[in-house]
Amino acid sequence: FNQLLEVLRRQMGELRNLSTTDALTGLSNRRAFDERLNYLLVRHARHGTHSALIVLDVDHFKRYNDALGHPAGDEALRAIARALRLTVRRQLDMPARIGGEEFGVLLEDADATSALACAEAIRTAVEALAIDHPDSPDSPDSVPSRHLSVSCGVATFQAGDTPDALYQRADHALYASKQAGRNRVTLADPAAPRP
């Protein structure tokens, strides 16, 4: 009976892990990310704690997949996930894969300065992987590169934030990074209008 209980406990733990972990990268998945985001927003509303959200997207990832195939794309995503785990090292912080080639990082007890530093460290770590991207387009306003890179948007928690409002500010900052040439970090304007 005790052995059966132990087997059931282990299986329940494995199921819990599967329900919160991205199968490809081993990072937290969108479900776990959303739960943690909601928790941090409630904590911020009650106690005024500082936290931040980083969203990052792999630049020209569709072109990478088209040129090298999905197995290479999957391996690139796993390499980026490893770089995230090595860069985001505080136990309170959560890196996650939140969609295709999009990742998010929740930073607890972080202000704009520390969040920007973390995002820049992530960007640099991915750049240092030097993953060849043979079909990376050159454009007049982009940083020339033949390697995979990420663009980052950073938003700090503000009074009255909802998950959508916070995410939208970070996403606008991410878009600004891409518009400015990719492979860069942009801080969201805290005074930007809320949805």
ChimeraX commands (.cxc) that place a marker at each C-alpha (Angstrom):
marker #1 position 0.00,0.00,0.00 radius 0.5
marker #1 position 2.82,2.44,0.89 radius 0.5
marker #1 position 4.58,1.64,-2.38 radius 0.5
marker #1 position 1.39,2.31,-4.30 radius 0.5
marker #1 position 0.97,5.65,-2.53 radius 0.5
marker #1 position 4.56,6.56,-3.40 radius 0.5
marker #1 position 3.99,5.69,-7.06 radius 0.5
marker #1 position 0.81,7.80,-7.09 radius 0.5
marker #1 position 2.63,10.75,-5.44 radius 0.5
marker #1 position 5.42,10.54,-8.00 radius 0.5
marker #1 position 2.94,10.36,-10.90 radius 0.5
marker #1 position 0.96,13.33,-9.54 radius 0.5
marker #1 position 4.21,15.32,-9.33 radius 0.5
marker #1 position 5.06,14.38,-12.90 radius 0.5
marker #1 position 1.58,15.40,-14.10 radius 0.5
marker #1 position 1.85,18.72,-12.24 radius 0.5
marker #1 position 5.25,19.31,-13.87 radius 0.5
marker #1 position 3.91,18.42,-17.33 radius 0.5
marker #1 position 1.01,20.84,-16.93 radius 0.5
marker #1 position 3.33,23.78,-16.18 radius 0.5
marker #1 position 6.37,23.00,-18.35 radius 0.5
marker #1 position 6.94,23.64,-22.04 radius 0.5
marker #1 position 7.75,20.25,-23.57 radius 0.5
marker #1 position 10.25,21.59,-26.14 radius 0.5
marker #1 position 12.36,23.92,-23.99 radius 0.5
marker #1 position 11.84,22.73,-20.43 radius 0.5
marker #1 position 10.98,26.28,-19.37 radius 0.5
marker #1 position 7.72,27.19,-17.69 radius 0.5
marker #1 position 4.81,27.24,-20.12 radius 0.5
marker #1 position 2.20,29.95,-20.76 radius 0.5
marker #1 position -0.17,28.54,-18.15 radius 0.5
marker #1 position 2.43,28.70,-15.35 radius 0.5
marker #1 position 3.57,32.11,-16.61 radius 0.5
marker #1 position 0.03,33.54,-16.48 radius 0.5
marker #1 position -0.53,32.17,-12.96 radius 0.5
marker #1 position 2.72,33.74,-11.73 radius 0.5
marker #1 position 1.91,37.04,-13.47 radius 0.5
marker #1 position -1.49,37.19,-11.75 radius 0.5
marker #1 position 0.12,36.42,-8.39 radius 0.5
marker #1 position 2.72,39.19,-8.84 radius 0.5
marker #1 position 0.06,41.70,-9.89 radius 0.5
marker #1 position -2.00,40.95,-6.77 radius 0.5
marker #1 position 1.15,41.25,-4.64 radius 0.5
marker #1 position 1.97,44.58,-6.32 radius 0.5
marker #1 position -1.55,45.91,-5.72 radius 0.5
marker #1 position -1.52,44.91,-2.03 radius 0.5
marker #1 position 2.04,45.74,-1.05 radius 0.5
marker #1 position 3.37,48.08,-3.75 radius 0.5
marker #1 position 6.22,45.72,-4.59 radius 0.5
marker #1 position 8.25,46.38,-7.73 radius 0.5
marker #1 position 8.25,43.77,-10.47 radius 0.5
marker #1 position 8.81,43.75,-14.21 radius 0.5
marker #1 position 7.94,41.85,-17.35 radius 0.5
marker #1 position 10.33,41.19,-20.22 radius 0.5
marker #1 position 8.95,39.86,-23.49 radius 0.5
marker #1 position 11.38,38.72,-26.15 radius 0.5
marker #1 position 10.95,37.42,-29.62 radius 0.5
marker #1 position 13.48,35.64,-31.85 radius 0.5
marker #1 position 14.24,37.93,-34.80 radius 0.5
marker #1 position 13.34,36.59,-38.26 radius 0.5
marker #1 position 12.60,33.15,-36.84 radius 0.5
marker #1 position 10.20,32.16,-39.63 radius 0.5
marker #1 position 12.95,32.76,-42.17 radius 0.5
marker #1 position 15.29,30.64,-40.03 radius 0.5
marker #1 position 12.79,27.76,-39.96 radius 0.5
marker #1 position 12.13,28.10,-43.68 radius 0.5
marker #1 position 15.86,28.05,-44.49 radius 0.5
marker #1 position 17.02,25.31,-42.12 radius 0.5
marker #1 position 13.89,23.35,-41.24 radius 0.5
marker #1 position 11.87,22.86,-38.08 radius 0.5
marker #1 position 14.33,20.50,-36.35 radius 0.5
marker #1 position 16.98,23.24,-36.52 radius 0.5
marker #1 position 14.38,25.74,-35.31 radius 0.5
marker #1 position 13.52,23.52,-32.36 radius 0.5
marker #1 position 17.20,23.16,-31.45 radius 0.5
marker #1 position 17.64,26.95,-31.67 radius 0.5
marker #1 position 14.69,27.46,-29.30 radius 0.5
marker #1 position 16.22,24.95,-26.87 radius 0.5
marker #1 position 19.56,26.80,-27.01 radius 0.5
marker #1 position 17.84,30.13,-26.32 radius 0.5
marker #1 position 15.97,28.53,-23.41 radius 0.5
marker #1 position 19.29,27.35,-21.96 radius 0.5
marker #1 position 20.69,30.88,-22.31 radius 0.5
marker #1 position 17.62,32.22,-20.49 radius 0.5
marker #1 position 18.05,29.73,-17.64 radius 0.5
marker #1 position 21.72,30.67,-17.27 radius 0.5
marker #1 position 21.01,34.41,-17.39 radius 0.5
marker #1 position 17.86,34.59,-15.25 radius 0.5
marker #1 position 19.26,32.96,-12.14 radius 0.5
marker #1 position 17.31,34.37,-9.21 radius 0.5
marker #1 position 14.84,31.83,-7.85 radius 0.5
marker #1 position 12.11,34.46,-7.64 radius 0.5
marker #1 position 12.30,35.14,-11.38 radius 0.5
marker #1 position 10.52,33.07,-14.03 radius 0.5
marker #1 position 11.61,32.59,-17.64 radius 0.5
marker #1 position 8.95,30.97,-19.81 radius 0.5
marker #1 position 8.13,30.11,-23.38 radius 0.5
marker #1 position 4.84,31.89,-23.97 radius 0.5
marker #1 position 4.31,31.17,-27.65 radius 0.5
marker #1 position 6.10,29.92,-30.79 radius 0.5
marker #1 position 9.35,31.90,-30.72 radius 0.5
marker #1 position 8.25,34.26,-27.96 radius 0.5
marker #1 position 9.57,34.10,-24.43 radius 0.5
marker #1 position 8.69,36.02,-21.29 radius 0.5
marker #1 position 10.52,36.69,-18.07 radius 0.5
marker #1 position 8.85,37.78,-14.83 radius 0.5
marker #1 position 11.21,39.60,-12.49 radius 0.5
marker #1 position 10.09,39.87,-8.88 radius 0.5
marker #1 position 11.34,42.82,-6.81 radius 0.5
marker #1 position 12.87,44.48,-9.87 radius 0.5
marker #1 position 12.81,48.12,-10.92 radius 0.5
marker #1 position 13.30,49.49,-14.44 radius 0.5
marker #1 position 17.08,49.66,-14.11 radius 0.5
marker #1 position 17.51,46.04,-13.02 radius 0.5
marker #1 position 14.92,44.82,-15.55 radius 0.5
marker #1 position 16.73,46.59,-18.39 radius 0.5
marker #1 position 20.04,45.11,-17.21 radius 0.5
marker #1 position 18.51,41.63,-17.17 radius 0.5
marker #1 position 17.00,42.07,-20.65 radius 0.5
marker #1 position 20.33,43.31,-22.00 radius 0.5
marker #1 position 22.11,40.32,-20.42 radius 0.5
marker #1 position 19.60,38.00,-22.12 radius 0.5
marker #1 position 20.04,39.73,-25.48 radius 0.5
marker #1 position 23.83,39.50,-25.17 radius 0.5
marker #1 position 23.70,35.83,-24.09 radius 0.5
marker #1 position 21.60,34.90,-27.13 radius 0.5
marker #1 position 23.90,36.88,-29.40 radius 0.5
marker #1 position 26.90,35.06,-27.87 radius 0.5
marker #1 position 25.38,31.71,-28.91 radius 0.5
marker #1 position 26.33,32.71,-32.47 radius 0.5
marker #1 position 23.66,30.49,-34.02 radius 0.5
marker #1 position 24.13,30.91,-37.78 radius 0.5
marker #1 position 21.14,32.41,-39.58 radius 0.5
marker #1 position 21.90,32.11,-43.29 radius 0.5
marker #1 position 18.70,33.91,-44.33 radius 0.5
marker #1 position 18.85,36.86,-41.94 radius 0.5
marker #1 position 17.81,39.89,-43.98 radius 0.5
marker #1 position 19.93,43.00,-44.09 radius 0.5
marker #1 position 18.08,46.28,-43.99 radius 0.5
marker #1 position 19.33,49.86,-43.67 radius 0.5
marker #1 position 18.04,50.25,-40.11 radius 0.5
marker #1 position 18.98,46.83,-38.72 radius 0.5
marker #1 position 22.08,45.69,-36.93 radius 0.5
marker #1 position 23.84,43.55,-39.55 radius 0.5
marker #1 position 24.08,39.98,-38.34 radius 0.5
marker #1 position 24.16,36.49,-39.69 radius 0.5
marker #1 position 23.24,35.05,-36.30 radius 0.5
marker #1 position 19.96,34.57,-34.49 radius 0.5
marker #1 position 19.13,37.43,-32.16 radius 0.5
marker #1 position 16.27,38.53,-29.93 radius 0.5
marker #1 position 14.42,41.78,-29.53 radius 0.5
marker #1 position 13.17,42.64,-26.03 radius 0.5
marker #1 position 10.47,44.82,-24.54 radius 0.5
marker #1 position 10.50,45.67,-20.83 radius 0.5
marker #1 position 7.58,46.95,-18.73 radius 0.5
marker #1 position 7.51,47.63,-15.01 radius 0.5
marker #1 position 4.38,47.06,-12.96 radius 0.5
marker #1 position 2.22,50.16,-12.50 radius 0.5
marker #1 position -0.69,50.89,-10.17 radius 0.5
marker #1 position -3.92,49.45,-11.52 radius 0.5
marker #1 position -2.22,47.14,-14.01 radius 0.5
marker #1 position -4.09,44.17,-15.41 radius 0.5
marker #1 position -2.24,41.32,-17.12 radius 0.5
marker #1 position -3.40,42.67,-20.49 radius 0.5
marker #1 position -2.28,46.24,-19.78 radius 0.5
marker #1 position 1.15,45.17,-18.58 radius 0.5
marker #1 position 1.64,42.74,-21.44 radius 0.5
marker #1 position 0.49,45.33,-23.98 radius 0.5
marker #1 position 3.07,47.87,-22.73 radius 0.5
marker #1 position 5.84,45.26,-22.90 radius 0.5
marker #1 position 4.65,44.19,-26.35 radius 0.5
marker #1 position 4.69,47.81,-27.61 radius 0.5
marker #1 position 8.26,48.12,-26.34 radius 0.5
marker #1 position 9.15,44.85,-28.11 radius 0.5
marker #1 position 7.65,46.21,-31.32 radius 0.5
marker #1 position 9.69,49.42,-30.88 radius 0.5
marker #1 position 12.85,47.28,-30.58 radius 0.5
marker #1 position 11.99,45.54,-33.82 radius 0.5
marker #1 position 11.17,48.83,-35.58 radius 0.5
marker #1 position 14.49,50.30,-34.43 radius 0.5
marker #1 position 16.44,47.51,-36.11 radius 0.5
marker #1 position 16.00,44.40,-33.90 radius 0.5
marker #1 position 18.55,42.81,-31.56 radius 0.5
marker #1 position 17.93,45.47,-28.94 radius 0.5
marker #1 position 16.09,46.24,-25.69 radius 0.5
marker #1 position 13.41,48.91,-25.22 radius 0.5
marker #1 position 11.76,50.08,-21.99 radius 0.5
marker #1 position 8.02,50.69,-22.20 radius 0.5
marker #1 position 6.79,54.16,-21.41 radius 0.5
marker #1 position 5.07,53.85,-18.00 radius 0.5
marker #1 position 2.81,56.77,-18.95 radius 0.5
marker #1 position 1.53,55.04,-22.10 radius 0.5
marker #1 position -2.27,54.88,-22.26 radius 0.5
marker #1 position -3.85,51.71,-20.93 radius 0.5
marker #1 position -6.13,49.57,-23.10 radius 0.5
marker link #1:1,2 radius 0.2
marker link #1:2,3 radius 0.2
marker link #1:3,4 radius 0.2
marker link #1:4,5 radius 0.2
marker link #1:5,6 radius 0.2
marker link #1:6,7 radius 0.2
marker link #1:7,8 radius 0.2
marker link #1:8,9 radius 0.2
marker link #1:9,10 radius 0.2
marker link #1:10,11 radius 0.2
marker link #1:11,12 radius 0.2
marker link #1:12,13 radius 0.2
marker link #1:13,14 radius 0.2
marker link #1:14,15 radius 0.2
marker link #1:15,16 radius 0.2
marker link #1:16,17 radius 0.2
marker link #1:17,18 radius 0.2
marker link #1:18,19 radius 0.2
marker link #1:19,20 radius 0.2
marker link #1:20,21 radius 0.2
marker link #1:21,22 radius 0.2
marker link #1:22,23 radius 0.2
marker link #1:23,24 radius 0.2
marker link #1:24,25 radius 0.2
marker link #1:25,26 radius 0.2
marker link #1:26,27 radius 0.2
marker link #1:27,28 radius 0.2
marker link #1:28,29 radius 0.2
marker link #1:29,30 radius 0.2
marker link #1:30,31 radius 0.2
marker link #1:31,32 radius 0.2
marker link #1:32,33 radius 0.2
marker link #1:33,34 radius 0.2
marker link #1:34,35 radius 0.2
marker link #1:35,36 radius 0.2
marker link #1:36,37 radius 0.2
marker link #1:37,38 radius 0.2
marker link #1:38,39 radius 0.2
marker link #1:39,40 radius 0.2
marker link #1:40,41 radius 0.2
marker link #1:41,42 radius 0.2
marker link #1:42,43 radius 0.2
marker link #1:43,44 radius 0.2
marker link #1:44,45 radius 0.2
marker link #1:45,46 radius 0.2
marker link #1:46,47 radius 0.2
marker link #1:47,48 radius 0.2
marker link #1:48,49 radius 0.2
marker link #1:49,50 radius 0.2
marker link #1:50,51 radius 0.2
marker link #1:51,52 radius 0.2
marker link #1:52,53 radius 0.2
marker link #1:53,54 radius 0.2
marker link #1:54,55 radius 0.2
marker link #1:55,56 radius 0.2
marker link #1:56,57 radius 0.2
marker link #1:57,58 radius 0.2
marker link #1:58,59 radius 0.2
marker link #1:59,60 radius 0.2
marker link #1:60,61 radius 0.2
marker link #1:61,62 radius 0.2
marker link #1:62,63 radius 0.2
marker link #1:63,64 radius 0.2
marker link #1:64,65 radius 0.2
marker link #1:65,66 radius 0.2
marker link #1:66,67 radius 0.2
marker link #1:67,68 radius 0.2
marker link #1:68,69 radius 0.2
marker link #1:69,70 radius 0.2
marker link #1:70,71 radius 0.2
marker link #1:71,72 radius 0.2
marker link #1:72,73 radius 0.2
marker link #1:73,74 radius 0.2
marker link #1:74,75 radius 0.2
marker link #1:75,76 radius 0.2
marker link #1:76,77 radius 0.2
marker link #1:77,78 radius 0.2
marker link #1:78,79 radius 0.2
marker link #1:79,80 radius 0.2
marker link #1:80,81 radius 0.2
marker link #1:81,82 radius 0.2
marker link #1:82,83 radius 0.2
marker link #1:83,84 radius 0.2
marker link #1:84,85 radius 0.2
marker link #1:85,86 radius 0.2
marker link #1:86,87 radius 0.2
marker link #1:87,88 radius 0.2
marker link #1:88,89 radius 0.2
marker link #1:89,90 radius 0.2
marker link #1:90,91 radius 0.2
marker link #1:91,92 radius 0.2
marker link #1:92,93 radius 0.2
marker link #1:93,94 radius 0.2
marker link #1:94,95 radius 0.2
marker link #1:95,96 radius 0.2
marker link #1:96,97 radius 0.2
marker link #1:97,98 radius 0.2
marker link #1:98,99 radius 0.2
marker link #1:99,100 radius 0.2
marker link #1:100,101 radius 0.2
marker link #1:101,102 radius 0.2
marker link #1:102,103 radius 0.2
marker link #1:103,104 radius 0.2
marker link #1:104,105 radius 0.2
marker link #1:105,106 radius 0.2
marker link #1:106,107 radius 0.2
marker link #1:107,108 radius 0.2
marker link #1:108,109 radius 0.2
marker link #1:109,110 radius 0.2
marker link #1:110,111 radius 0.2
marker link #1:111,112 radius 0.2
marker link #1:112,113 radius 0.2
marker link #1:113,114 radius 0.2
marker link #1:114,115 radius 0.2
marker link #1:115,116 radius 0.2
marker link #1:116,117 radius 0.2
marker link #1:117,118 radius 0.2
marker link #1:118,119 radius 0.2
marker link #1:119,120 radius 0.2
marker link #1:120,121 radius 0.2
marker link #1:121,122 radius 0.2
marker link #1:122,123 radius 0.2
marker link #1:123,124 radius 0.2
marker link #1:124,125 radius 0.2
marker link #1:125,126 radius 0.2
marker link #1:126,127 radius 0.2
marker link #1:127,128 radius 0.2
marker link #1:128,129 radius 0.2
marker link #1:129,130 radius 0.2
marker link #1:130,131 radius 0.2
marker link #1:131,132 radius 0.2
marker link #1:132,133 radius 0.2
marker link #1:133,134 radius 0.2
marker link #1:134,135 radius 0.2
marker link #1:135,136 radius 0.2
marker link #1:136,137 radius 0.2
marker link #1:137,138 radius 0.2
marker link #1:138,139 radius 0.2
marker link #1:139,140 radius 0.2
marker link #1:140,141 radius 0.2
marker link #1:141,142 radius 0.2
marker link #1:142,143 radius 0.2
marker link #1:143,144 radius 0.2
marker link #1:144,145 radius 0.2
marker link #1:145,146 radius 0.2
marker link #1:146,147 radius 0.2
marker link #1:147,148 radius 0.2
marker link #1:148,149 radius 0.2
marker link #1:149,150 radius 0.2
marker link #1:150,151 radius 0.2
marker link #1:151,152 radius 0.2
marker link #1:152,153 radius 0.2
marker link #1:153,154 radius 0.2
marker link #1:154,155 radius 0.2
marker link #1:155,156 radius 0.2
marker link #1:156,157 radius 0.2
marker link #1:157,158 radius 0.2
marker link #1:158,159 radius 0.2
marker link #1:159,160 radius 0.2
marker link #1:160,161 radius 0.2
marker link #1:161,162 radius 0.2
marker link #1:162,163 radius 0.2
marker link #1:163,164 radius 0.2
marker link #1:164,165 radius 0.2
marker link #1:165,166 radius 0.2
marker link #1:166,167 radius 0.2
marker link #1:167,168 radius 0.2
marker link #1:168,169 radius 0.2
marker link #1:169,170 radius 0.2
marker link #1:170,171 radius 0.2
marker link #1:171,172 radius 0.2
marker link #1:172,173 radius 0.2
marker link #1:173,174 radius 0.2
marker link #1:174,175 radius 0.2
marker link #1:175,176 radius 0.2
marker link #1:176,177 radius 0.2
marker link #1:177,178 radius 0.2
marker link #1:178,179 radius 0.2
marker link #1:179,180 radius 0.2
marker link #1:180,181 radius 0.2
marker link #1:181,182 radius 0.2
marker link #1:182,183 radius 0.2
marker link #1:183,184 radius 0.2
marker link #1:184,185 radius 0.2
marker link #1:185,186 radius 0.2
marker link #1:186,187 radius 0.2
marker link #1:187,188 radius 0.2
marker link #1:188,189 radius 0.2
marker link #1:189,190 radius 0.2
marker link #1:190,191 radius 0.2
marker link #1:191,192 radius 0.2
marker link #1:192,193 radius 0.2
marker link #1:193,194 radius 0.2
marker link #1:194,195 radius 0.2
view
